[in-house]
Amino acid sequence: MDQFAQPRLKMADVARIAGVSVATVSRALAGSPLVSEETRARIEAAVRDTGYVVNQVASGLRLQRSRQILVLLPDIANPFFGEVVLGIEEEAQRQGFGVLIGNTARNPEREAALARQFQTGAVDGLVLLTGHKPPGIPPTRLVGVSEHIADPAIAVVSIDNRAAAREAVTYLLALGHRKVAHIGGPTGNILTQQRHAGFLDALGGDADPALVQFGDYSIASGEAAMHALLPAQPTAVFCSNDEMAIGAIRAARASGLHVPHELSVVGFDDIPFAGAYDPPLTTIRQPRRDMGRVAARVLLAALDDQDMPRPAVLPHTLIVRASTGPADGK
């Protein structure tokens, strides 16, 4: 043994220097909101002064926790999820938790196999971007993002999708468009239903069936839906996500229409390349990174038996770009 080795510092040393209990130090290092900012600052100063390093493995063993959370998402290739996951990871790491990603590929068996990591103790809780609850997991160990889940006991972090869709279509009406079409997502999807309801709200509650089509949130489905809508001669189209909006622009161009002079197009989500497309896409921006941060915060608070507000509804923003213009094309 090295006779010059320094003894390993303990949490009790930090507590003694900060003038608080060991339990308070533990809560502060875990990011608990129960610790005041003044106390947290003293503890952080003591940690810096002593060079104390948290042993997360030992902490997890004491608490019988893995200090890992699992994010279940249906399609890892969908660019919508990237910013959400970044927000989850940032908040989880701040509180000393790791994040695992499970791509369900919309396969129920694969989803169930991934969710079983909770029963094995490999993860402490799940963040769901799938829109439904895996069986056998307590609601207090689950948080949903974006899509509301049938179980009302599960907290969900989202925007007001109906209001956002209503705002997008109202904007098109304000530009003078009177034949506004809609391309929705899969018909059984709650987001599809909420955004379609907002579309109808803006139109006064009714729409010409010839001006409504549904896809599966992919570019190809948006393209196919737009081709089906063109015989009705809409001057604008509101799409339930950006990828279908890009598909709609592709279909319009293939049919010789100019966007936005002959067809205005609005998307939803503001995915990373929405602003880089030609023309840049007018869309509803979801605060995806903030949604991820809040979801992680709610889940980790629940793991610590703290109450958090739910559901959490975050603000959306209509981002106006060059894919929309007046109905007369001027």
matplotlib code that plots the C-alpha trace (Angstrom):
import matplotlib.pyplot as plt

x = [0.0, 1.3, 2.2, 1.5, -2.0, -4.6, -7.6, -10.8, -13.1, -16.6, -19.9, -19.7, -16.6, -18.6, -21.5, -19.2, -17.6, -20.9, -22.5, -25.4, -26.5, -25.3, -28.9, -29.0, -25.7, -27.1, -30.3, -28.3, -26.0, -29.0, -30.5, -33.5, -35.6, -36.1, -32.7, -32.6, -30.3, -28.2, -27.6, -26.9, -24.3, -22.5, -22.5, -21.2, -18.4, -17.5, -17.4, -15.0, -12.8, -12.5, -12.4, -15.1, -16.4, -19.8, -19.6, -22.7, -22.4, -22.3, -25.1, -27.2, -26.6, -27.6, -30.8, -31.4, -31.4, -29.7, -29.6, -30.5, -33.7, -34.9, -36.3, -38.7, -39.2, -41.0, -38.5, -34.9, -34.5, -37.3, -35.6, -38.3, -36.9, -33.3, -33.8, -36.2, -33.6, -30.9, -33.1, -33.8, -30.1, -29.0, -31.4, -30.7, -27.0, -27.4, -29.1, -26.6, -28.6, -27.7, -30.0, -30.6, -32.4, -34.8, -36.0, -39.3, -39.6, -43.4, -43.1, -45.1, -42.9, -39.8, -41.3, -42.3, -38.8, -37.3, -39.7, -38.8, -35.6, -37.7, -38.7, -35.0, -33.9, -31.7, -33.6, -35.5, -38.1, -39.2, -39.8, -42.3, -42.4, -44.6, -48.0, -49.0, -48.1, -46.1, -47.8, -46.6, -44.9, -46.3, -47.5, -45.3, -42.3, -43.4, -43.6, -44.9, -43.7, -45.8, -48.5, -51.1, -51.4, -54.7, -53.8, -54.6, -52.2, -49.2, -47.8, -47.4, -45.2, -46.6, -47.8, -51.5, -51.6, -55.2, -54.5, -51.3, -53.1, -55.9, -53.3, -51.6, -54.8, -56.0, -52.8, -53.5, -57.1, -55.7, -53.6, -56.8, -56.9, -60.4, -59.6, -57.3, -56.5, -55.2, -52.8, -53.1, -51.0, -52.2, -55.9, -55.7, -53.0, -53.9, -51.7, -53.5, -56.8, -55.8, -54.3, -57.3, -59.6, -57.6, -57.9, -61.7, -61.8, -60.2, -62.7, -65.7, -66.1, -66.5, -64.3, -64.8, -63.9, -62.1, -59.7, -58.6, -56.1, -54.1, -50.6, -48.1, -45.8, -43.3, -42.3, -43.6, -47.1, -47.2, -46.4, -49.1, -51.7, -50.9, -51.3, -54.8, -55.7, -54.7, -57.9, -59.8, -57.5, -56.6, -54.6, -53.0, -52.4, -51.7, -49.7, -49.5, -45.7, -42.8, -41.9, -45.3, -45.2, -41.9, -43.7, -46.5, -44.1, -42.5, -45.9, -46.9, -43.6, -44.1, -47.5, -46.1, -47.3, -45.1, -44.8, -45.9, -47.4, -49.9, -49.9, -48.9, -47.7, -47.5, -45.9, -45.6, -42.6, -39.9, -37.4, -33.8, -33.9, -37.4, -35.7, -33.1, -35.5, -36.4, -38.5, -37.9, -40.9, -43.5, -44.3, -45.3, -42.2, -42.4, -39.9, -38.5, -35.4, -37.4, -40.0, -37.2, -35.8, -39.2, -40.0, -36.8, -37.3, -40.9, -39.7, -36.8, -38.9, -41.4, -38.5, -37.7, -41.4, -41.9, -45.0, -44.7, -47.4, -49.1, -49.8, -47.1, -48.1, -45.3, -45.7, -45.6, -44.6, -45.7, -42.6, -43.3, -41.0, -41.1, -43.4, -46.5, -47.9, -51.1, -53.9, -53.6, -49.9, -48.6]
y = [0.0, 3.5, 5.2, 8.6, 7.7, 10.1, 8.5, 8.3, 11.2, 10.3, 12.1, 12.7, 14.9, 17.1, 17.2, 18.3, 21.1, 22.3, 22.2, 19.9, 16.3, 13.5, 13.0, 16.6, 16.2, 13.1, 14.9, 17.8, 15.7, 13.8, 17.2, 17.1, 20.3, 19.9, 21.4, 25.2, 27.1, 28.5, 25.0, 23.6, 26.3, 25.5, 21.8, 22.4, 24.6, 21.8, 19.3, 21.5, 22.2, 18.5, 17.0, 14.6, 12.3, 10.6, 6.8, 6.2, 2.4, 2.3, 4.9, 2.7, -0.4, 1.4, 2.6, -0.6, 1.4, 1.0, 4.8, 4.1, 5.1, 3.7, 5.7, 3.7, 5.2, 3.7, 4.7, 5.7, 7.1, 9.7, 13.0, 14.2, 12.1, 13.2, 16.5, 14.9, 12.3, 15.0, 16.9, 13.7, 12.8, 16.3, 16.3, 12.7, 13.2, 16.3, 14.2, 11.3, 9.0, 7.2, 6.9, 3.8, 3.9, 1.2, 1.3, -0.7, -0.5, -0.5, -4.2, -5.1, -8.1, -6.1, -3.4, -5.9, -7.4, -3.9, -3.0, -6.1, -4.4, -2.7, -6.1, -7.2, -4.0, -2.9, 0.4, 2.4, 3.9, 4.5, 7.5, 6.6, 8.1, 5.3, 6.5, 3.6, 1.8, -1.5, -4.0, -4.6, -1.3, 1.0, 4.4, 6.2, 4.8, 6.0, 9.3, 9.9, 12.5, 14.1, 11.5, 11.2, 7.7, 6.0, 5.5, 8.9, 8.0, 8.4, 11.9, 13.2, 16.1, 17.6, 20.7, 21.5, 19.8, 20.8, 24.5, 24.3, 22.8, 25.4, 28.2, 26.8, 26.6, 30.0, 31.4, 29.9, 31.3, 34.8, 34.5, 34.3, 30.5, 29.0, 25.6, 24.3, 20.6, 18.4, 15.4, 13.6, 10.8, 7.2, 7.3, 5.5, 7.8, 10.3, 13.1, 12.5, 12.9, 16.0, 17.8, 16.9, 18.3, 21.6, 21.7, 21.3, 23.9, 26.5, 25.7, 26.0, 22.3, 20.8, 20.1, 18.7, 15.0, 15.5, 17.8, 15.3, 12.4, 10.4, 9.0, 7.4, 10.4, 9.4, 11.5, 8.9, 8.9, 12.7, 12.5, 9.9, 11.8, 15.1, 13.4, 12.2, 15.7, 17.6, 16.9, 18.9, 21.9, 23.1, 26.3, 25.3, 22.1, 21.6, 18.4, 16.7, 16.5, 18.0, 14.8, 14.5, 18.2, 17.6, 14.8, 17.2, 19.7, 16.9, 15.9, 19.5, 20.0, 16.8, 18.0, 21.4, 23.5, 26.2, 26.3, 28.7, 30.7, 27.9, 25.8, 26.9, 24.1, 24.0, 21.2, 20.3, 19.7, 21.9, 19.0, 20.0, 20.1, 21.9, 25.2, 23.9, 22.5, 24.3, 26.2, 26.5, 25.0, 26.9, 24.7, 24.4, 24.2, 21.8, 22.6, 19.0, 19.5, 21.1, 18.4, 15.8, 17.8, 18.2, 14.5, 13.4, 15.8, 14.5, 10.9, 11.4, 13.3, 10.4, 8.0, 10.2, 10.1, 13.8, 15.2, 17.1, 18.9, 16.9, 16.8, 19.3, 21.3, 23.4, 26.3, 25.8, 28.4, 28.9, 29.4, 31.2, 30.5, 30.5, 27.5, 29.7, 32.8, 34.6, 32.8, 35.0, 34.0, 37.6]
z = [0.0, -0.9, 2.4, 0.8, -0.5, 0.7, 2.6, 0.6, 1.3, 2.5, 2.2, 6.0, 5.4, 2.9, 5.4, 8.2, 6.2, 4.8, 8.3, 7.2, 7.6, 5.4, 4.2, 3.0, 1.1, -0.5, -1.6, -2.9, -5.0, -6.4, -7.5, -5.1, -5.2, -1.4, -0.8, -0.7, -3.1, -0.2, 1.3, -2.2, -2.8, 0.5, -0.3, -3.8, -2.4, 0.1, -2.7, -4.7, -1.7, -0.7, -4.2, -3.2, -6.0, -5.8, -6.0, -8.1, -8.0, -4.2, -4.0, -6.3, -4.3, -1.0, -2.6, -4.5, -7.7, -11.0, -11.6, -15.2, -17.1, -20.3, -23.2, -25.4, -28.9, -32.0, -34.7, -33.9, -37.5, -37.0, -36.5, -34.1, -31.3, -31.3, -29.5, -27.0, -26.1, -25.8, -23.3, -21.3, -21.2, -20.1, -17.1, -16.2, -16.2, -14.1, -11.5, -11.7, -13.9, -17.1, -20.1, -22.2, -25.6, -26.7, -30.3, -30.4, -34.3, -33.5, -32.7, -29.6, -28.8, -29.0, -26.9, -24.2, -24.2, -23.7, -21.0, -19.0, -18.1, -15.4, -13.9, -13.8, -12.0, -14.9, -15.1, -12.5, -14.8, -18.4, -20.6, -23.3, -26.7, -28.0, -26.9, -24.8, -21.5, -21.4, -19.1, -15.6, -14.8, -12.1, -13.5, -11.0, -12.8, -16.3, -18.0, -21.5, -24.0, -26.8, -27.0, -24.2, -22.8, -21.9, -18.3, -16.5, -13.7, -16.1, -16.3, -19.9, -21.2, -24.4, -26.2, -26.9, -30.3, -31.0, -30.3, -32.3, -35.4, -35.0, -35.1, -38.2, -40.1, -38.9, -40.2, -43.7, -43.6, -42.7, -45.9, -47.8, -48.4, -48.5, -49.8, -47.1, -47.2, -44.4, -44.4, -41.1, -39.6, -38.9, -38.1, -34.7, -33.4, -30.7, -32.2, -35.5, -33.8, -31.8, -34.9, -37.1, -34.4, -34.5, -38.3, -38.0, -35.2, -37.5, -40.3, -38.0, -37.3, -40.8, -43.8, -47.4, -47.3, -50.6, -48.8, -46.1, -46.5, -44.0, -44.1, -41.7, -40.9, -43.7, -46.7, -49.0, -47.4, -47.5, -51.2, -51.9, -49.9, -51.7, -55.1, -53.9, -52.8, -56.0, -58.0, -55.3, -56.1, -52.6, -52.4, -49.1, -47.0, -43.3, -42.6, -39.3, -39.4, -41.3, -43.2, -44.7, -45.5, -47.4, -49.3, -50.1, -51.6, -53.7, -55.1, -55.9, -57.8, -59.7, -60.8, -61.9, -59.0, -57.4, -53.6, -52.3, -55.2, -56.2, -53.0, -49.5, -47.2, -43.4, -41.4, -37.7, -35.3, -36.8, -37.3, -37.9, -41.7, -41.9, -42.2, -44.6, -47.1, -50.4, -49.8, -46.0, -44.3, -42.3, -39.3, -35.7, -33.4, -30.5, -27.7, -28.0, -25.9, -23.1, -23.4, -22.8, -19.8, -18.2, -18.7, -17.1, -14.2, -13.6, -13.7, -11.4, -8.9, -8.9, -8.2, -5.2, -4.1, -4.8, -6.4, -9.7, -11.7, -14.4, -17.2, -18.2, -21.3, -22.8, -25.3, -29.1, -31.7, -35.3, -37.4, -40.6, -43.5, -47.3, -48.0, -47.3, -49.0, -49.9, -51.7, -54.8, -55.1, -54.8]

ax = plt.figure().add_subplot(projection="3d")
ax.plot(x, y, z, "-o")
ax.set_aspect("equal")
plt.show()
